[in-house]
Amino acid sequence: MKKIVVMTVISLSLLSFSSQAMAFGDWKAGKKIFKQDCASCHKRGGTAPRIKMPDYTQTEWIKFVRDNTSPRHESTLEKITPDSRQDLMQYLLKYAQPDPTTILKCAG
């Protein structure tokens, strides 16, 4: 029973955070930012591995854009304004996989 309560709290927290992150931004503007700033390297034959957005969950994309923990992407993400980051996040989340905890919550 305690496990179920903990999982429910975690799921609701993630869902709340994901909903807040998805509430702002314009995915079409984010697509332009992605093409301009990301796809130049992350494309077939580019200098970095090709990105397939469905390979990542919503939480993984949120952490990547919000926390900026990748040294390779630091300069790119720092030059993007906060509003543009929200747009980029909208675009990434549009195609991201739902989080497993959200799926479990809906199924059970």
Secondary structure as the mmCIF struct_conf table of DSSP 4:
data_model
#
loop_
_struct_conf.conf_type_id
_struct_conf.id
_struct_conf.beg_label_comp_id
_struct_conf.beg_label_asym_id
_struct_conf.beg_label_seq_id
_struct_conf.end_label_comp_id
_struct_conf.end_label_asym_id
_struct_conf.end_label_seq_id
HELX_RH_AL_P HELX_RH_AL_P1 LYS A 2 ALA A 23
BEND BEND1 PHE A 24 PHE A 24
HELX_RH_AL_P HELX_RH_AL_P2 TRP A 27 ILE A 33
HELX_RH_PI_P HELX_RH_PI_P1 PHE A 34 CYS A 38
TURN_TY1_P TURN_TY1_P1 ALA A 39 CYS A 41
BEND BEND2 HIS A 42 LYS A 43
TURN_TY1_P TURN_TY1_P2 ARG A 44 GLY A 45
BEND BEND3 GLY A 46 ALA A 48
HELX_LH_PP_P HELX_LH_PP_P1 PRO A 49 ILE A 51
HELX_RH_3T_P HELX_RH_3T_P1 MET A 53 ASP A 55
BEND BEND4 TYR A 56 TYR A 56
STRN STRN1 THR A 57 THR A 57
HELX_RH_AL_P HELX_RH_AL_P3 GLN A 58 ASP A 67
HELX_RH_3T_P HELX_RH_3T_P2 PRO A 71 HIS A 73
HELX_RH_AL_P HELX_RH_AL_P4 GLU A 74 GLU A 78
TURN_TY1_P TURN_TY1_P3 LYS A 79 LYS A 79
BEND BEND5 ILE A 80 ILE A 80
HELX_RH_AL_P HELX_RH_AL_P5 PRO A 82 TYR A 95
BEND BEND6 ALA A 96 ALA A 96
STRN STRN2 GLN A 97 GLN A 97
HELX_LH_PP_P HELX_LH_PP_P2 PRO A 98 ASP A 99
HELX_RH_AL_P HELX_RH_AL_P6 PRO A 100 ALA A 107
#
